């Protein structure tokens, strides 16, 4: 389970990087208000996901409270999904 949590954190980190890169390089196909809202959703999603993924990775790395680490990664997945979806 330790490795599963670490793999999930890595997958979510890659998705966050791809979402931010997509927004920065591709730009939003909307007016300025829509672009600003997209940037805000991505920023909030990235911040919230990282706040949950960092302790989850630390818990898995030290092999402590793996059920909590898995729960944190699952919750962070919702924020990652929101960040990636709003970068499209």
C-alpha positions as CSV (number, residue, x, y, z in Angstrom):
1,X,0.0,0.0,0.0
2,X,3.0,2.3,0.6
3,X,4.0,2.1,-3.0
4,X,0.4,2.6,-4.2
5,X,0.2,5.9,-2.3
6,X,3.5,7.1,-3.7
7,X,2.4,6.2,-7.3
8,X,-0.9,8.0,-6.8
9,X,0.9,11.1,-5.6
10,X,3.2,10.9,-8.6
11,X,0.3,10.6,-11.0
12,X,-1.5,13.4,-9.5
13,X,1.6,15.6,-9.5
14,X,2.1,14.9,-13.3
15,X,-1.6,15.7,-13.9
16,X,-1.2,19.0,-12.1
17,X,1.9,19.9,-14.1
18,X,0.2,19.0,-17.3
19,X,-2.9,21.1,-16.4
20,X,-0.9,24.2,-15.5
21,X,1.3,23.8,-18.7
22,X,-1.9,23.4,-20.8
23,X,-3.3,26.6,-19.3
24,X,-0.1,28.6,-19.7
25,X,0.8,27.4,-23.2
26,X,-2.6,26.9,-24.7
27,X,-4.5,29.6,-23.0
28,X,-8.2,29.5,-22.3
29,X,-10.7,29.9,-25.2
30,X,-12.8,32.5,-23.4
31,X,-12.9,36.2,-22.7
32,X,-10.7,37.8,-20.0
33,X,-13.2,37.1,-17.2
34,X,-13.3,33.4,-18.1
35,X,-9.5,33.2,-18.3
36,X,-9.2,34.8,-14.9
37,X,-11.7,32.4,-13.5
38,X,-9.8,29.5,-15.0
39,X,-6.5,30.7,-13.6
40,X,-8.2,31.1,-10.2
41,X,-9.6,27.5,-10.2
42,X,-6.3,26.1,-11.2
43,X,-4.4,28.0,-8.6
44,X,-6.8,27.0,-5.8
45,X,-6.8,23.4,-7.0
46,X,-3.0,23.2,-7.2
47,X,-2.6,24.7,-3.7
48,X,-5.2,22.5,-2.1
49,X,-3.9,19.4,-3.8
50,X,-0.3,20.0,-2.8
51,X,-1.4,20.7,0.8
52,X,-2.9,17.2,0.9
53,X,-0.4,15.4,-1.3
54,X,2.7,16.4,0.7
55,X,1.7,14.9,4.0
56,X,0.3,11.8,2.2
57,X,3.7,11.3,0.6
58,X,5.5,11.8,3.9
59,X,3.3,9.4,5.7
60,X,3.8,6.8,2.9
61,X,7.5,7.4,2.8
62,X,7.9,6.7,6.5
63,X,5.4,3.8,6.4
64,X,3.1,5.4,9.0
65,X,-0.7,5.6,9.0
66,X,-1.1,4.3,5.5
67,X,-4.9,4.5,5.7
68,X,-4.7,8.2,6.3
69,X,-2.2,8.7,3.5
70,X,-4.6,6.9,1.1
71,X,-7.5,9.0,2.3
72,X,-5.5,12.2,1.8
73,X,-4.5,11.2,-1.8
74,X,-8.2,10.4,-2.5
75,X,-9.3,13.8,-1.4
76,X,-6.5,15.5,-3.3
77,X,-7.7,13.7,-6.4
78,X,-10.9,15.8,-6.4
79,X,-8.8,19.0,-6.4
80,X,-6.5,17.7,-9.1
81,X,-9.6,16.8,-11.2
82,X,-10.9,20.4,-10.7
83,X,-7.6,21.9,-11.6
84,X,-7.2,19.8,-14.8
85,X,-10.8,20.3,-15.8
86,X,-10.6,24.1,-15.5
87,X,-7.4,24.3,-17.5
88,X,-9.3,22.9,-20.6
